[in-house]
Amino acid sequence: MKTRSIGHLHMPSLTGIATAALGFVLVGFAATASAQSLGKANIDFPFVAGKTQCASGSYAIEAGGGKVVLRSQDPKGGTIAMLVITRLGRHDTDNATELVFDKVGGKFTLSEVWLGTGDGYLVASTPGDHEHRVLGGSKPSR
């Protein structure tokens, strides 16, 4: 039996390694993109998202990776990223985007985001008594 010396062992080429690494990265991006939820909402009142005061208007919503991102559709508007406090168990069969705002002293704070038929996202917690305003879903309230 012939034994190869270290100098004759087959070494993968740099091109092969780079191709494999690129494949892993692309698969990772595809998995991340598919794990995200998307929605849109028209919010007809000013509100607070995270620590940012937001104007009324149209917003695109993206959730995934432990955060919820709101993007104003107004060219002068901005993008707000909020960390998810916890996931909320689905309590109905709605598949429309639903936003829940906590109302304290006339100020609205975005607290829950529901996209598609999956569980919701809690992005703000308001201690003490407060009212709710719900946009979207099957039972919106004013």
N, C-alpha and C positions, 0 to 999 in steps of 0.2 A: 504494500500500500504506500502510495506516495503522499507525503505531507507537504502542504504549501508553507512556505515561510511567510512571515509577516509582510515582506515586501511584495508578495504576489497575491495577497487577499484582494477580493473584489471590493472596491470602494464606490459607493454611489456618486454620480457626478453632481457637481454644484447645480447644474440645470435641473436635474431630477429632484434635488432637495428643494429648490426654489419653487418648482411646479407643485410639489406636494404641499408646501407651506401655503402657497396661494390658494390651493384647493380648500384647505382647512379654513382659511380666512373667509373665502366666499361662502362656504357652507355655514359658517358662524353668522355672517351678515344675513343670509337668507333665513336662518332660524330666528334671529332677533327680529327681523322685519315681520315675520309671520306671527310672532308672539304679541305684536302690538295691536291695540284696538284704535279705531279711528271714528270720529264723529264730527258733527257740525251743529252749531246752535246759534240762534239769534237771541241776544239778551237785550231787552228793551229798558234797562235801568242800569245806573252805575253800580259797581260792586267791587269788593276786595277779593283778590285771588292771591293766596300766600300773604305777602306783606305789601302787595302792589295794588294801588287804586286803578281800576279799569273803567273805561268809558263803555256806554252801551254800544252795541254793534254786533256784527257777525264774527264768530270765532270758529276756528278749526281746533279740534281736540285730539290729542294723541296720548295713549296710555300704554305703559310697559316699562320694564326695567326698574320698577320701584318708584316711578314718577309719573305725573300727569302734566302735559304741556298744553298750554293754551296759546294759540297764535291768532292775533287780531288780523282780520281780513282787510282792515283799513291800512292803506300804505303808510300812514303816520303812526299806526299802532305798533305794539311790541309783542314780545314773546315772554311768557311767564312759565317757569317750571316749578312745580310743587311736589314735594316728597309725599309719598303715600304713607299715611299713618298705619292703616290696616285695610284689608279687603273686607267687603261687606257681602254677606250672603244674599243671593237673589231671592226675592220674596214674591215675584210675579213672573209673568211670561212676556212682558214688554220686550220689544226689540228696538225701540226707538231710543235715541239719545235722551237722557233725563239728567237734569242738573238740580241739585237741592241747595238752597241758600239759607243760612241762618240769619235771622233778622233780629237785631238788637238796637233799640233806639233809632230806628229809621235807616240803619246801616246794614247792607246785605253782604254777607261773606260766603263765598263758594265753599261748601262743606262736603258734598258728595257728588261723584261723577259716575253715571251708569251708561255704558256703551254696549250696544248689541244685547245679546242674551246672557252674557257672562256676569260674574259677580261685580259689585261696585267698588269704588275707591273712596275711602275717607281721606280728605286732604286738609280738613280743619275741624277742630273740636271746640265747641262753644260751651263752657261751663255755665251753669245757672239756667234760669228760665229764658226761653227765647221762642220766637215764632219761626215758621218755615215758609219758604216760597219755592214752589216746584215748577220748573219749566220742562216741557216735553213729557214723554211717557203717556200712559193712558189717562192719568188723572192730574193734569196740571192745576196748580192753585195760584191765586193772586193774593 
